[in-house]
Amino acid sequence: MKKWIVSITVIALFLSGCVQQSSNEDEVVQDETGQAETSIVPSNKLSEENYRMILPYQPSEARGVITNQVANRVDIDEMEEGLRRLSKDVYDPEDYYFQEGQYFDSDRIYNWISELNPEVDMGADEETFRENPRYLTHVLEQNYLTQTEDGNVHLEGISIGLAMKSVYQFQTDVGEPYLYEEISESDMMEQATEIAEDIVSDIRENDEELSDVPIMIGIYREEEQSSPVPGNFVAQTNVAGGSSSIDGWEDVEEENILFPSDEGQEKYYDDQELVTNFANEISDFFPNYVGMVGEGFYIDEELQKLRIDIPIEFYGKGEVIGFTQYVYGLIEDMFPNYYDIEVNITSSQKNESLLYRNAGEDEIQVHIYD
């Protein structure tokens, strides 16, 4: 338990840019825009799967746009993390450093969203709205840098995520009820290809410093606004430096599945049964249990991570500790360790405790919040 708490403390300091320079850190110079800046590159990273980040941490030039554009919070988190995950196949974390997007500011992103979506005036009839949905929600930029022999770092690649709607929500006029138009994945991909080509062409024509930088593009299909689980990336492509051509897409076989659900029952019956049996064990133990939600993340139909949220009303710290101990035992007894598992126990007031085990490990990490 102490080891887990220390790990979280290190993560918080690392991400906030508050880690002091030590002998394991190198000072480097960034000079991408003509103004040299001295930064720190930590020689250590949290794990082999994670990117090292240049300190002090530089927020995106379009910071905040994604929260204004993407309605579902779970989509925001998944899109950001998912684009980093896809980027690992192109920019190896062993050789590249991560930085939030520094080249496209809020105005640029909003202009793309406005110009690349159909324009329908408020007051048009329902059919016009349905035939001209706004496909593009957001454009997410991430930067990947390498270190040269002389100690400088420079931009080596860009990843761009395009958030595309699966359901178009609209009003025909102010005060009118919201209507919904489902967008097929094939229609979405047709539009995404045109949008991606326009964005890459714009970058090559107007950003001289990016004219020869490779660009990886991922297409993210959002879930509907009320979904408890996020959408997922469905396709990706690589555009070589100096090129503006989209030469087809590679399918991304990722999905997030809600448990329990009809989709979970149909696609992953055994996993849904396991989550259901886990819920039954909890209901037998705790009278205030009101239900739980599970979310499975799959790549190529193989479970990578299972997250379970358990909302319960407690009447004292002793109940929290006792229940957490009980859940600990259930995880040990019921869940195999070939995927990550995370169990969040909450009350109406706050998060009460967290249990987590990484794939391939036997020990379950536990934290009970104050």
Secondary structure, DSSP 8 states (H G I E B T S, - for coil): -HHHHHHHHHHHHHHHT-----TTEEEEEE-SSS--EEEEEES--S-TTS-EE-BS----TTTTHHHHH---HHHHHHHHHHHHHHHTTTS-TTT-EEEE--S--HHHHHHHHHHTS----TT--HHHHHHS---EEEEEEEEEEEE-TTS-EEEEEEEEEEEE-SEEEE-SSTTS--EEEE--HHHHHHHHHHHHHHHHHHHHHH-GGGTT--EEEEEEE---TT-SS--EEEEEEEE-TT-------EE--EEEEEESSHHHHHH-HHHHHHHHHHHHHHHHH-TTB---EEEEEEETTEEEEEEEEEEB--SSHHHHHHHHHHHHHHHHHH--SSSEEEEEEE-SSSEEEEEEE-TT----EEEE--
